[in-house]
Every structure is written in structure tokens, then in C-alpha cells.
Amino acid sequence: MQQSDISKVRSSIHQRCGNKVMIQLDRGRNKVDVQEGVIQKAYASVFTILVNDENEANPPQLLSFSYTDVITRDIRMKLC
């Protein structure tokens, strides 16, 4: 993993702030969560996604991920 790879991912996510994305989270041991959210902010080391659960009883969650999570495929994102 090189610094240029992280810079490319950072700029790509920064350009898509405010866009709706479908995220697939690898939780380990063959556990995968698929959620839909909006990219809120992109910081120097991390970015945040606001996830609304389909269940109205659960409040929205603000999840944060590092750019290396995208490179190592711990999280996969697709624009909606």
C-alpha cells in the first residue's frame, strides 16, 4: 500500500461527500452487513457515513472508516 493509493481514495471520497452509498461491511467470520447511508465528511485520516436503519425504532448511526479500510476491502462502497 502506497501513499498515492491512499491519496486517490481520499480524493475520490472527498468528491462524493453528500452522495448516497450502499456499503458492505466485512465483520469477519463470514459475517457481512449491507447498509445504505450518506457520506457526511471526509477528514485527513477518516471519513464518516450516516446510516439510517430501515427499522424506525433505531436512531441513525454515524460510522467512521479509514481510507485503508477501502483499500484492504474491509468496506466496499457503491454509489446509489
C-alpha positions as CSV (number, residue, x, y, z in Angstrom):
1,M,0.0,0.0,0.0
2,Q,1.5,3.3,-1.1
3,Q,0.7,6.9,-0.1
4,S,-0.5,7.6,-3.6
5,D,-3.2,4.9,-3.3
6,I,-4.5,6.5,-0.1
7,S,-4.5,9.9,-1.7
8,K,-6.5,8.6,-4.7
9,V,-9.1,7.0,-2.4
10,R,-9.2,10.2,-0.2
11,S,-9.8,12.5,-3.1
12,S,-12.5,10.2,-4.6
13,I,-14.4,10.0,-1.3
14,H,-14.0,13.8,-0.7
15,Q,-15.6,14.5,-4.1
16,R,-18.6,12.3,-3.3
17,C,-19.5,13.9,0.1
18,G,-23.2,14.2,0.4
19,N,-23.9,11.3,-2.0
20,K,-25.9,8.2,-1.1
21,V,-23.9,5.0,-1.0
22,M,-24.5,1.3,-0.4
23,I,-21.8,-0.1,2.0
24,Q,-20.9,-3.7,2.6
25,L,-19.0,-4.2,5.8
26,D,-16.8,-7.2,6.4
27,R,-17.3,-8.1,10.1
28,G,-15.2,-11.3,10.0
29,R,-16.0,-15.0,10.3
30,N,-18.2,-14.8,7.1
31,K,-20.4,-12.0,8.6
32,V,-21.2,-9.3,6.2
33,D,-23.5,-6.3,6.8
34,V,-25.1,-4.3,3.9
35,Q,-26.4,-0.9,4.8
36,E,-27.3,2.3,2.9
37,G,-26.1,5.7,4.0
38,V,-24.8,9.2,3.1
39,I,-21.1,10.2,3.1
40,Q,-21.1,13.1,5.6
41,K,-17.5,14.3,5.9
42,A,-14.0,13.4,4.7
43,Y,-11.2,14.2,7.1
44,A,-7.4,13.7,6.7
45,S,-7.4,10.1,8.1
46,V,-11.0,9.0,8.2
47,F,-14.4,9.6,6.6
48,T,-17.9,9.3,8.1
49,I,-21.1,7.8,6.8
50,L,-24.6,8.5,8.3
51,V,-26.6,5.2,8.2
52,N,-30.4,5.1,8.6
53,D,-31.8,1.8,9.6
54,E,-34.9,0.5,8.0
55,N,-36.3,-0.1,11.5
56,E,-37.8,3.3,12.6
57,A,-37.1,2.4,16.2
58,N,-33.4,2.6,15.7
59,P,-31.8,6.1,15.5
60,P,-29.4,7.0,12.7
61,Q,-25.8,5.9,13.3
62,L,-22.6,7.8,12.3
63,L,-20.0,5.3,11.3
64,S,-16.3,6.2,10.6
65,F,-13.9,4.4,8.5
66,S,-10.3,4.9,7.5
67,Y,-9.2,5.1,3.8
68,T,-7.1,1.9,4.3
69,D,-10.4,0.1,5.1
70,V,-11.4,0.8,1.5
71,I,-8.1,-0.3,0.1
72,T,-8.0,-3.6,2.1
73,R,-11.7,-4.2,1.3
74,D,-12.9,-4.3,4.9
75,I,-15.6,-1.9,3.5
76,R,-16.9,-1.8,-0.1
77,M,-18.9,1.1,-1.3
78,K,-21.2,1.6,-4.3
79,L,-23.0,4.8,-5.3
80,C,-26.8,4.6,-5.2
